[in-house]
Amino acid sequence: MAQRGDRKRTARMALSVGLGGLLTLASLYGTTACTSDEGASSSASSTRTTSTRSPGASTIEARRRAFQINHDDWNRLGYRLDWRGFAHVGPRQRVTHLTPYDDVVVVHESGSVLSVLEADTGALRNANELATPLSRFLGHVREGSRVVVSSESELFAVDVTTGNLLDRKSLAKVASTSPVLAEGLIINGTPSGEASAYLLGAPVRAWAFGMGDPIDTDPVIVGDAVGLVSRSGNVAFLDAASGSLLGRARIFAGCDATPASDGSTMFIASLDQSIYAFHARGGELAWRVRTARPLRQQPTHHRGVVYVGTDDRGLLALDAATGAERWAAAGVSGTVIGVRAGRLLVFSGSEAFTLDPDTGDIVERASLPGVAILRPDAFVDGNLYAVSAQGVVAKFVPRS
């Protein structure tokens, strides 16, 4: 009988060939799916596998040891460990995308393997090799029971329940950004400067719009519009359903970070040392705040405040309507990823902070070594998912 909190699971995956030669990875993927919510590791067991890329028990244990969790640090942030699961990550690959949903957690590695984990247990539901390890994948979106994954040249629709490939089609233009989903369309940017929209379930392009130069920044949904920023600083707002132009603007450089939105306004942290707010309808400038250095951290909007990290003054809190500064948190870098117990949760890539939202004062600070991605499933008091580069996914739940 296992000790209290220990949970052993074996995740089974079927080996099959789907449309276009899709290989669904691994049979009898014999590994432990999680640890207890108190952090006690359960032992891994292995069974015969028909996939040479499927990790065995020794690989799982090595990945577990490489991703150490300091429970005291997570407790200070207001969380406790629920489980640890293992996405499939091939040799010399790393995790590039993670998206948690209510029922599953979708993880993509830098090769071409898409893993789906159970959100309540961490067990591996399925994993699929969509193309070759040389293919460059840009991101994924979900529509119902389908996850649509975009590479530079193709779209793949995968059933999250079974792992079956439902559709695979070529893009009309090579893509350069993560896709967004709006009005039943998959929308992405291209290095040729076009924004393209594709119908879900049909191999046709619904519309295209030329920006004039490459689009490197991910599109942003702004109400019923999609906001775009080109490499040189062209800004456009398009009706998501038709692609018709709603507004246009210009800044002096592009941006490294995805803009934020409050549903009617887009907030851009630009490489031209400015934070901009543009209204989607008409593209008018609402305000601009200049900074001493180029901005490279993703802004966040929450309850009328825009938060953006700077290299010289730390995290800034700006009034979303006027751009007026509310506070600057010196020594805090990163992106506001959520709210826990009324405090802002900030992740820098190596550290996490909780801040007083009224003053910007640091409440708690914790080092999070080995965490490549940290993402909540809800902005306010959601569960928190941390993933290591080697594909160890840890779910943390709010402490009661």
C-alpha positions in Angstrom: 0.0 0.0 0.0 1.4 3.4 -1.0 1.9 6.0 1.7 -0.6 8.8 2.0 -0.2 11.3 -0.8 1.8 8.9 -3.1 0.0 8.3 -6.4 1.3 5.9 -9.1 0.0 6.1 -12.6 1.0 4.6 -15.9 0.2 6.7 -18.9 -0.6 4.6 -22.0 -0.1 5.9 -25.5 -0.9 4.1 -28.8 1.5 3.8 -31.6 -0.2 4.7 -34.9 0.3 6.4 -38.2 -2.2 9.1 -39.0 -2.8 11.6 -41.8 0.3 12.7 -43.7 2.5 10.1 -41.9 1.9 11.4 -38.4 3.5 9.3 -35.8 1.8 9.1 -32.5 4.6 8.4 -30.0 5.1 5.5 -27.6 3.2 2.5 -26.4 3.0 1.6 -22.8 4.7 4.8 -21.7 5.6 3.3 -18.3 6.4 6.2 -16.0 5.1 7.7 -12.9 2.9 10.7 -13.6 3.2 12.8 -10.5 4.3 13.3 -7.0 2.2 13.9 -3.9 0.9 17.3 -3.0 3.3 17.2 -0.1 6.2 16.8 -2.5 7.0 13.1 -1.7 8.3 11.5 -4.9 6.6 8.3 -6.0 8.8 5.7 -7.7 8.8 5.2 -11.4 8.1 1.9 -13.1 8.7 1.1 -16.7 7.4 -1.4 -19.2 8.3 -2.3 -22.7 8.1 0.6 -25.2 8.1 0.4 -29.0 9.4 3.9 -29.4 13.1 4.6 -29.1 12.4 8.2 -28.2 10.2 7.3 -25.3 12.1 7.9 -22.0 12.4 5.1 -19.6 12.4 5.1 -15.8 16.0 6.2 -15.5 15.4 9.2 -17.8 12.3 10.2 -15.8 14.3 10.0 -12.5 17.1 12.1 -14.0 14.6 14.7 -15.1 13.0 14.7 -11.7 16.3 15.2 -9.9 17.3 18.0 -12.3 14.2 20.0 -11.4 14.4 20.6 -7.6 11.4 22.2 -5.9 11.9 24.3 -2.7 8.6 23.9 -1.1 9.2 26.8 1.3 9.7 29.2 -1.6 6.5 28.2 -3.2 4.7 28.4 0.1 5.8 32.0 0.5 4.2 32.8 -2.9 0.9 31.2 -1.7 1.1 27.8 -3.4 1.7 24.2 -2.7 2.7 21.4 -5.0 -0.1 19.2 -6.3 1.7 16.9 -8.8 4.6 16.6 -11.1 4.1 15.2 -14.6 6.3 14.4 -17.5 5.8 15.8 -21.0 7.7 14.1 -23.9 10.9 15.9 -24.7 13.3 14.4 -27.2 17.1 14.3 -27.0 18.6 17.8 -27.2 15.1 19.4 -27.2 13.5 21.8 -24.7 10.0 22.9 -23.9 8.9 26.0 -25.8 5.2 26.3 -25.2 2.8 25.4 -22.3 -0.9 26.2 -22.1 -3.0 25.0 -19.1 -6.8 24.5 -19.5 -9.4 23.2 -17.1 -9.1 19.6 -18.3 -5.6 19.3 -19.8 -2.2 20.9 -20.1 -0.7 21.2 -23.6 3.1 21.2 -23.8 5.1 21.5 -27.0 8.9 20.9 -27.3 11.4 22.4 -29.7 11.3 19.3 -31.9 7.8 18.4 -33.0 6.2 16.5 -30.1 3.0 17.8 -28.7 2.1 16.3 -25.2 -1.3 16.4 -23.5 -1.3 15.9 -19.7 -4.3 15.5 -17.5 -4.9 18.7 -15.5 -6.1 16.9 -12.4 -3.4 14.2 -12.1 -0.5 15.1 -14.4 -0.8 11.7 -16.2 0.3 11.8 -19.8 -2.8 11.4 -21.9 -1.1 11.3 -25.3 1.9 12.6 -27.2 2.3 13.1 -30.9 5.2 13.7 -33.2 3.7 16.1 -35.7 6.6 16.5 -38.1 10.4 16.2 -38.1 12.6 17.6 -35.3 13.8 20.2 -37.8 10.4 21.8 -38.2 10.0 25.1 -36.4 6.7 25.3 -34.4 5.4 28.7 -33.4 2.5 28.0 -31.0 -1.0 26.5 -30.6 -4.6 27.5 -29.9 -7.5 25.4 -28.7 -11.0 25.3 -30.2 -13.3 22.8 -28.4 -11.7 19.4 -28.4 -9.1 20.4 -30.9 -5.7 21.9 -30.5 -4.5 23.6 -33.6 -0.7 23.8 -33.8 1.2 26.1 -36.2 4.6 25.5 -37.7 6.2 27.9 -40.1 4.5 26.2 -43.0 1.6 24.1 -41.8 -1.4 23.9 -39.5 -2.1 20.7 -37.5 -5.4 19.9 -35.8 -5.1 17.3 -33.0 -7.9 15.8 -30.9 -6.9 16.4 -27.3 -8.8 13.4 -26.1 -7.4 10.7 -28.4 -4.3 12.4 -29.8 -5.5 11.6 -33.3 -4.5 14.0 -36.1 -7.8 15.5 -37.5 -6.4 17.8 -40.1 -3.1 18.9 -41.6 -2.8 21.7 -44.2 -0.2 23.9 -45.7 -0.1 27.7 -45.1 -0.4 30.0 -48.0 2.4 32.1 -46.6 5.3 31.1 -44.3 4.3 32.1 -40.7 6.5 34.0 -38.3 4.3 34.4 -35.2 2.2 32.4 -32.8 -1.4 32.0 -34.0 -4.4 33.6 -32.4 -8.0 32.3 -32.7 -10.8 34.8 -33.4 -14.2 34.5 -35.1 -13.5 30.9 -36.1 -10.2 31.9 -37.8 -6.6 31.1 -37.2 -4.6 34.4 -37.6 -0.8 34.8 -37.8 1.8 37.1 -39.1 4.4 36.4 -41.8 7.9 37.5 -42.6 6.6 38.8 -45.9 4.5 41.4 -44.0 1.1 39.8 -44.4 -1.3 39.0 -41.7 -3.2 35.8 -42.8 -6.4 34.3 -41.5 -7.4 30.6 -42.2 -10.7 28.9 -41.7 -10.8 26.2 -39.1 -11.4 22.8 -40.8 -11.1 24.1 -44.3 -7.9 24.4 -46.4 -8.5 28.0 -47.5 -7.3 31.4 -46.5 -10.1 33.7 -45.4 -8.3 37.0 -45.8 -4.9 38.6 -45.9 -3.7 42.1 -45.1 -0.3 43.6 -46.0 1.6 45.5 -43.3 4.5 46.5 -45.5 7.3 44.8 -43.7 7.9 41.6 -41.6 5.6 40.8 -38.7 7.6 39.3 -35.8 5.4 40.3 -32.9 2.5 37.9 -32.0 -1.0 39.3 -33.0 -3.3 40.4 -30.1 -7.1 40.1 -29.9 -8.6 43.5 -29.0 -12.3 42.9 -28.6 -13.6 41.9 -32.1 -10.4 43.2 -33.7 -6.9 41.9 -34.1 -3.9 44.2 -33.4 -0.6 43.9 -35.3 2.8 45.5 -35.0 5.4 45.2 -37.7 9.2 45.1 -37.4 9.6 48.7 -38.3 6.7 50.0 -36.2 3.6 49.9 -38.4 0.5 49.3 -36.2 -2.8 48.1 -37.6 -6.1 47.0 -36.3 -8.2 44.7 -38.4 -11.7 43.4 -38.1 -11.0 39.8 -37.1 -13.8 38.3 -39.1 -13.3 40.1 -42.4 -9.7 41.5 -42.3 -11.0 45.0 -43.0 -8.9 47.9 -41.7 -10.3 49.6 -38.5 -7.3 51.8 -37.7 -3.7 52.5 -38.4 -0.8 54.1 -36.5 3.0 54.3 -36.5 5.7 54.0 -33.8 9.4 54.4 -34.3 10.4 50.8 -33.9 8.9 47.4 -33.4 8.6 45.4 -30.2 10.1 42.2 -28.8 7.2 41.5 -26.5 3.6 40.7 -27.2 1.4 43.7 -26.5 -1.5 43.6 -24.0 -5.1 44.5 -24.4 -8.1 45.6 -22.3 -10.6 44.7 -25.0 -10.7 48.1 -26.7 -7.1 49.4 -26.4 -3.7 47.8 -27.2 -0.7 48.6 -25.0 2.7 48.3 -26.7 6.1 48.1 -25.0 8.3 49.3 -27.8 12.0 49.1 -28.7 11.8 52.8 -29.3 11.9 53.4 -25.5 8.2 54.1 -25.2 5.0 52.5 -23.9 2.0 53.3 -26.2 -1.7 52.9 -25.8 -3.8 52.8 -29.1 -7.5 52.6 -29.5 -8.5 49.7 -31.8 -11.3 51.7 -33.4 -9.6 54.3 -35.5 -6.1 53.6 -34.3 -5.8 56.8 -32.3 -3.0 57.3 -29.8 -4.4 57.4 -26.3 -1.1 58.1 -24.6 2.6 57.6 -24.7 5.1 57.2 -21.9 8.8 57.5 -22.7 11.5 55.4 -20.9 15.2 55.6 -20.7 15.9 52.2 -22.5 14.2 49.9 -25.0 11.5 47.8 -23.5 11.6 44.0 -24.0 9.3 42.7 -21.3 5.7 41.8 -22.0 3.1 44.3 -20.6 0.0 43.2 -18.6 -3.3 44.9 -18.2 -5.4 44.3 -15.1 -8.3 46.3 -13.6 -7.4 49.6 -15.2 -3.6 49.4 -14.7 -0.9 48.5 -17.2 2.2 46.9 -15.7 5.5 46.8 -17.7 9.0 45.9 -16.7 11.9 48.3 -17.5 15.7 47.8 -17.3 16.3 51.0 -15.2 13.3 51.6 -12.9 12.0 48.1 -12.4 8.3 47.3 -12.8 6.1 50.3 -13.7 2.3 50.6 -12.9 0.6 53.0 -15.3 -3.0 54.2 -15.4 -4.5 52.5 -18.4 -6.7 55.4 -19.3 -4.1 58.2 -19.0 -0.6 56.7 -18.8 0.0 58.4 -15.4 2.5 56.6 -13.3 1.1 55.0 -10.1 4.3 53.5 -8.8 7.7 52.0 -9.8 9.0 48.9 -8.1 12.7 49.2 -8.2 14.6 45.9 -8.2 11.6 44.0 -9.7 11.9 42.8 -13.2 9.6 40.5 -15.3 6.0 40.2 -16.3 2.9 40.3 -14.1 1.4 36.8 -14.7 -1.5 36.8 -12.2 -2.9 37.8 -8.8 -2.7 35.6 -5.7 -4.6 36.5 -2.6 -4.9 40.1 -3.8 -1.2 40.5 -4.5 0.5 40.8 -7.9 2.5 37.8 -9.0 5.5 38.6 -11.1 7.9 36.2 -12.9 11.3 37.3 -14.2 12.5 34.0 -15.6 14.5 33.1 -12.5 12.6 34.7 -9.7 9.0 35.3 -8.6 7.7 38.2 -6.6 4.4 39.1 -4.9 3.7 42.8 -4.7 1.3 45.1 -3.0 -0.9 46.3 -6.0 -1.4 49.7 -4.3 2.2 50.6 -3.6 4.4 48.2 -5.6 6.2 47.1 -2.4 7.7 43.6 -2.4 5.8 41.3 -0.1 7.6 38.0 -1.0 10.5 37.1 -3.2 11.5 33.5 -4.2 14.2 32.1 -6.4 12.8 29.5 -8.9 15.8 27.7 -10.4 15.1 25.4 -13.4 11.7 27.0 -14.2 11.6 27.7 -17.9 7.9 28.7 -18.1 5.5 29.8 -15.3 1.8 30.1 -16.3 -1.5 30.2 -14.4 -4.7 28.7 -15.7 -6.7 31.8 -14.5 -5.3 35.3 -13.9 -6.8 35.7 -10.4 -6.1 32.9 -7.9 -5.6 30.3 -10.6 -3.5 27.1 -10.4 0.1 27.7 -11.3 2.0 25.5 -13.8 5.8 25.5 -13.8 7.8 23.6 -16.5 11.4 22.8 -16.7 13.3 22.9 -20.0 13.4 19.1 -19.8 9.6 18.8 -19.7 8.9 18.2 -16.0 5.6 19.9 -15.4 4.7 20.9 -11.8 1.2 22.0 -10.8 0.9 24.2 -7.8 -2.5 25.0 -6.2 -3.4 28.0 -4.0 -2.8 27.4 -0.3 -6.0 27.6 1.7 
